[in-house]
């Protein structure tokens, strides 16, 4: 049997084995969606690191580095900065509030329409992120086994594995699988980076083979400082309110585990980015006409069968780790904030768990369609994540400046964020900033402050906090 194929099959079997093993622990909704709120510091760290180290942080970083140099690795540092901010500002609060989603929190403090518009925006974000994992999965499998998988066939196969393991094991499966995945990612990528650089004669030899038009090994490279700062703005914004990180924080055994888990998770994120960036630059030196998205997988395929199989399995592991967790987040948003809140509030726990699994299946199929139409992994990811600006701004004001919050703040700020992103994409003449995140913050902050002046109805923060502390708010 082909060695690379054998490694991939073994990895798939282990993933499904873990999912089947923990299936009984995910028999009810709390176990399936939030691991019974018993994630230890280690499992929180593995989950958030696995969520971060996905398609954009590996294949996408190499794709950017192929064009702009190793400065592309700052993307992962931006993710790590977001995890640190989450640990210091919000992770403990989410666990103490015993909430499940940001839209639910919005209704607690604001109103029903604030919850409704938030869940629509957040589900869209989750679908965009998941679709990019399929895109990278297709690139990996088609490079690894071109006689078996086409690019499209690799995406379909990736979707089947991502959706299948998520439906079976939920967050418990994600946490345990991510320990394996993060370990595999580090071993495979670090070995490959060292081997590829050595085979090409070292960094100096690679540098000499590159065109002089870009500062390939400079701190900014061909990206520009505004782009890199924009990455930090996006990742530090989205980590506080994107459903994936929020769900991990809410599933921690206590607030201390949530905080420490995010801090440890941040340490695992950034080294992988620069390693992938170096391989992307090496690919540009060796194969300048190569398709940028395939730079990393095809470079790795030039190594010996065991190393290439292990590393490409590691890259695929990165996609599995992210896709499973984000799919679960999307399913949670639909089931908790649409089905249970507006369609069937009296649903039994058994039926609710089943609805979650069906939601993951259907949303997973929708994301596969998105994947066939996505262009540019990191670019698409960052545009989608910019929408979290409205949610983060509302959350921060609610927790730290509630006197400025009004009943309509959540709805109108979120609406302004959605409209801003639509206008940015539909009318290029409005793109006066280097990245939509800058426009999002400007418009959403202005909207929030205008509503604060015009709307006389304040939110009842004191009553809500008393209800949260006494356990009256059921989640």
N, C-alpha and C positions, 0 to 999 in steps of 0.2 A: 504493500500500500504506500502511496505517496506520503512522505513523512509529514509535510505541512498539513495535508488533509487529516492525517491521524491525530495531530495535535488539536486541530479545530474540533474534530468529532469528540475527542476526549473532553475538551473544555465544555462543549455543549452538553454532554452527558452529565458532567459534574454540576453544571448550572441547574439542569432539570432535576438532578438528584437532590440538591439543596432545596429547591422549591417544593418537591414532593415531601421531603423530610419535615419541613416546617408547616405544611399545609394544615395540619390539625391545630397549630397555634394561631392560624389565621382563619379559624372557622367562624368567628364572629366579627362584627364590623370594627371593633376596637383593635382586635388582633391583626386584622387584614390591613387596615389603613394606618394604624399608629403603633403597631407592634405591642399592643397592650400598655402603651406609655411606659415601657421598661427598657428603652435603649440605654446602655451604659455609655460612659465617655468614649470607649473604644469604638462602639458601634455608631455613635453619633459622628465621630471623626471619620470613620470608614465611609459612612453614607454621604457626608458632605464632600469629602475628597472624591468619591466615586461620581457624585453628581457633577462636580467641577471638571474633572478630567475626562471629558467626552470628545466628541468630534471636533468641536471648535478648538479645544486645548491641545489637540494632537495633530490630526490631519489638517485642520484649519490653520494652525500656527505654521506648520511646514509649508502650506500653500502660500501664506503671506510672506514667509521667509524666502521662498523661492523667488519672490518678486521684490522684496524690500529689505532683506537682511535679517540678522538674528534679533534685531529689536522687536520682531514679532513675538518673542518670548515674554514681553511685558504683559501680554494678554493674561497669562497665568498669574503673574504677580498682581495684576488688578483683581483677579478672582480671589486671591489670597487676602488682599486688603479688604475686600468685601466681607470675607469670612471673619476677619478680625473685628471689623466694625459691628457685624451682627453679634459676635460674642460680647462685645463691650456695651452695646446699646439695647439690643432687642431680644436675644435668645432667651435669657432668663425671664423676661417679661412675658413672652409668649407661653412659656411653660407654667408660670404662675397664674396666668389668666385662664389656663385650661381650655383654650380655644382650639378650633380645628382649621379654620381658613380665615384669610383677610376679609373676604366678603361677609362672613359671619360676624367678625369683629365690627365691621362697618355698620351692620344693622343694630348691634348692641348699643352703639354710641350715637348713630345717626338715624337712618330710616331704611325702609324696605327698598326704595328705588336706588339708594346708594349701594345696597347689596347686589341688586339685580345687574346694574351696569358694571360693577366691579367683577362679577363672576364671568360675564361675557368677555371682558377684556383679558382676564387672567387665563381663561381657557384658550383663547387665541394664542397667547404667549406660549403656553405649554405645547400646543400643537406645532407651532413653528420650531421650537427647540427640538422636539422629538423627531420631526421630519428630517432634520439635519443629521441625526444619528443614523438614519437609514441611508442617507446619501454617503456618509463616510463608510458605513458597513458595506455598501455596494462596491466602493472603491477598493476596500481591503480584500474582500473575497474574490473580486474579479482579477486583482493583481496576484493574489496568492494561488488561485486555481483557475487560470484563464480557460482551460479546457472544459471546466465544469460550470463555471459561473460567468455569465455576462454581467455588465455593470448593473443592469436592471434586475437580473436574476439574483445578484448578490443583495440588492436592496430588499427584494421580496423575502429571501431567506432570512435576512436580518430581522425583518418585521415579524416573521413567524416566531423566531426565538425570543425577541424582545417581548412581544405580546403574551406568548405562552408562559414564560417564566413569571411574568408579573401577575397574570390571572391566577396562577397556582398559589404563589407564596406571599404576595403583598409585601409590606415593608419589612417583615421578618426576613423574607428571602433576600430582599435587596441588601439589608444590612450584612448578613452573613456572606452573600456573594461578593459584596464590595471588598471585604477583607482579602478574599482570594484575588479579585480583580486588581486592586491597587498594588498588591505584591507582585502580580504577574506584569503589570505595567512597568513598575520600576526595574525589575530584573531584565525584561525584554528590551526596553528602550535604552537603558544605560549601556547594556552590552552592545547593542547595535550602533549606538552613537560612537563609542570608542572604536569599534571595529571598522566602521565606515571612514572615520577620520584617519585612522591608521592606514587603511588600504589606499587612501588617496594622497598619502605622503605627509599628513599633518595639516594643521590650520593654515600655515604659511603657503603651502602648495595649493590648497584650495583657494586661498585669497588671490594668488597669482593667476589663477585660471578664470577669475570672474571679470566681467566687464567693469570698467572704472566709473560707470555712470552712477553707481550707488555706493554709499559708505556701508558695505555689507556687514562689517563688524563694529560699527559705531553704535552708540547708545540710542540714537534715534533712527538711523538708517534712512531708508527711503520713505518712511511713514510720515514724518513730521511730528513735532511736539504736540500740536493740537489733537491729532488722532490718538496718541498714547494717553494724553490727559482725558480724552473722551472715553477711552476704555475704562479708566479708573472711575470716572463719573458714572458710567453705566453699571459696572459690576458692584460698586459700593451702593448704588441705588437699588439694584434688583435683589441683592442678597437679603436685604431687610424685609422685602415683601413678596418676592416670588414664592409660589406655593411649595416648590421643592424644598428650599431651605426652611421655610416656616413649618412644614410638616415634620421635618427632622427635629426641629427645636421642640415642637409640641409633643413628640414621641419620646423625648428623653425621660429618664426615670425621675429627675428633679431638675431644678434650675441650674444647680452647680454643674451637673453632667452636661447640660445643654451648652453652657458657656465654655467649659473646658474642652468639650468635643469640637466646637467650632475653632477654637484656638489651635488644637492639635491638627485638625483637618487642614488648616491654612498652611501649615508647615510642609504638607505633602504635595501641595499644588504647584508651586512655582518652579522647582528644579526640572520637572518634566517638560515644561514649556520651552525652556532654553535648549534642552537636549533635542527636542523635535525641530526647533528652529535651526540648529546647527546641521541637522540632517537635510532640512529643506535647502539650505545654502549649498551644501555639498552636492545635492541633486542638481542645482542650477549650474554648478561648475562642471559636473560630469555629463549632464544631458540638458543643455540649454533650451532645446525645442520640446521638451516633455510637457505634457499637460500639467499645470500647477497642482490641481487637486490630487493627481496620482503620484506626485513627487515622492512622498514618504513611502507609500506601499511599494512602489517599483524599485526604489533604492534598496529597501530592505530585502527584496527578492533576489538581489545580487549576492547576498551572503549565503553561507552554508545552510543546508536544509533545516537543521535543528534550530539554529539561531533565527533564521527568517521565519520559520513556523512559530517559534516561541514569541517573537516580537510582534508578528502580525496577529497572533492570538491575543497578545497584550493590548494592541490597538483596538481590536474588536471588543476586548474586555472593557476598554474605556467607553465604547459606545453602548455596550450592554448595561454598564453601571449607570450611565446617565439616562439612557432611554427608559429603562425599567422604572427608575425613580420618577422621572417626569411624566411618564404615562400614568403612574399611580396618582400623581398629583392632579393630573387632568381629570381622572376618574373621580377623585375625591371632590373636586370642585363641582362637577356635574351632579353627583349623587347627593352631596350635602347641601349645596346652595341652590340647586334647581329642583331635583326630584323630591327630596325630603322636605324642603322648605315650601315649595309651591304646588307640587303635584300630589304627594301622598305623605303628609306629616305623620300619620299614624302607622307607617310601615313597620312591620316586625323586623327584628334584628336579622333573622335568617333571610328574609326577603331583601333587606337592605344590602346585605353582603353580596347577594346574587346580582342585584342591580349594579353594584360597583364593578363586578366582573364583566357584566355585559357592556357597561359604559366604557371600560378599558378596551374591550374588543372593538367596539364601533369607532371610538376615537382613534384607536390604533390604525384602523383601516383608512380613516380620513387623513391621518398624517402621512400615510404611504403615498396618497395622491399628492399631498404637498411636496413630498420629497422628489417626485418626478418633475416638479416645476421650480425647484429652488436653484438659486444662482449665487455662488460665493458663500462658503460656510460661515466664516467669521462676520462678514458684512451683514448677511441675513440675520444671524443670531443677535447682533448688537442692535439692529433696527428694531427687532421684535422686543428685546428686553428694555428698550427705551420707554416703552409704555408703562413700566413699573414706577416711573417717576411720580405719577399722580398718587399711587397707592402708598409709596414711601413717604411722600410729603404729608398726606393726611394722617398716616400712622404717627409720624414724629410730632406733629402738632397736637394730636389727641393725647399722646403720652406726656409731652413736655410743655405744651402751651395750650391747655384746654380752654383757656379764657377766650381764645381767638376762634374757637370752633363753633360752627352753626349747624343746624339740622340739615341744611342743603349743601354743606361744604363737600362732603364725600361725592355726591352725585355730580355737581357741576365741575369740580376739579377733575374727576375721572373723565367726564364728557369732553372737557377741554383738551385733556391729554390724547384721547382717541382722535378728535378732530385735527389736532396739530400733526399727529403722525400721518394721517390720511393726506392732509394738505402737503406735507413734506414730500410724500411719495408721488402724489398726483401732479404737483406743480413744481418742477425743478427750479423755477425762478425764485421760489421762496427759501431756497437752501442758502441762507446768508451765513450760516455757521458751518464749521468743519464737520459737525456730527449732529444728528437730531436730538441727542440728549440735552444739548445746551438750549435749544429751542423749547424742549419739553419742560425743563426746569423754569425757564423764564415765563412761559405761558401759564403753567400750572400754579406757580407761586403767585403770579398776578391775579389769577382767577380766585384762588383761595382767599387772598386778602380782600378782594372786591366783595366776595360773598360775606366775609366777616363784617364788612361795613354795612352792606345793604340788607342782610337777613337779621332780623331782631331776635330770632328764636335760638337760644343757646342750647348746647347739649348738656344733659344731666350727668356729668362725669362722676360726681360724688356718689349718686345712687348706683350707677353702674359698677363702680369699684367696690362698693359695699356688697353688691350682689355677687360679684366675682369672688370676693374673699370668703363669703359665707356659703359659696357653692350653689347659689340659686340659679345661676346661668348654666343650663345643661347643654353639653356639647356632644 
